[in-house]
Amino acid sequence: MYGCEAWTISKQTQKKLEATEMWFLRRMLRISWTAKKTNDTVLEEAHTTRLLISKIRKRQATFFGHVMRREKLEKSCNNRNVGRKTQ
C-alpha cells in the first residue's frame, strides 16, 4: 500500500483490490478457493469488514490535505516585492 496516495482508482481497479483482499483473508483462514463459501461468510469468520479501499481513500484524503497546505506555504515564500530587500 505504499504510494497508494497517488493512485487513480477506477471501478475495475477497486474490484481487483477487493478480490485481492478477500484472497488474503481466505489464505489467512486456510479456506480453499474451491470451498463454497461466500465473501460475507469469510468476513464473518475473520470478524472484520472490507478495510482496504477505505484505508486507501483515507490516505488519499490525508495526502490531498498535505499537498493543499504545502502549496499555500510555497506561494507565501515565493511572493516578494520587486526591488531590494529591506532590512
N, C-alpha and C positions, 0 to 999 in steps of 0.2 A: 504494500500500500504506500510505499514511499513514492512521493511525487504525484500522488493522486489529486493534489490540489489543482493541477493544471490540466487534468483530463477533461475531454469533452465526452460526456456520457450520453449516448443515444439509447433508444429503446432496445435495440439489438445488443448493445454492449451491456446494458443493465440486465437483460435476461441471461447473458453469459456469466456475469458476475454472480447473479443469484443461483444459477446452476452450479457454479464452482463452490459457492458457499455450502450448498446442500451436499455436494460431493464430499467436502471436508468433514461435515458433520457425520455423514454416513461412514466415512473411514474411521473417525474417532470412536463411533459407537459400534464399529465392526458389523455393520449391516451390509449385506451383499447387495450389489446393484441389481441382481436378479430377484431379490426378495420383493414381494408385492406389498410394499409399504409406501403410503403417501408421504408427501413432504410434511404435511401437518402432523402426522404421526411421529415422524422423525424429530420434528421440532419439539413436540410434547415430551418425547423420551429424553431429549437433551436439556429440557427445562429452559428453553431460550426462545428468542424470536429472531427474525432476519435482521441482522445488525449491520451488515457490510455496506449497503447502499446509504443507510442513514449516517454512518460514520464518515463515508466519503463526502456526502453533502455537507456535513458539519465542518469538515476540514476545508472544503472549498469556500464556505462562507467565512471561516476564520481567516483564510488566506486573502480573500477579497477585501476584508476589513483592513488587513495589514497593508495591502497594496494601496488602498484608498488613503490611509493615513500617511504612507510614505510619499505619495505624490504631493500632498499638501506641504510636507516638510521640504521636499526638493524645490518646490515653487518658491517658498518663502526664502530659502537660502540663495537661490539664483536671482531673485529680483533685487536689483540695486539701482540706486540713482545713477544717472550718467554723470561722469566727471571724476574729480579727485575724491579720494576717501577723506572724510573728516575725522579729526581726532578728538 
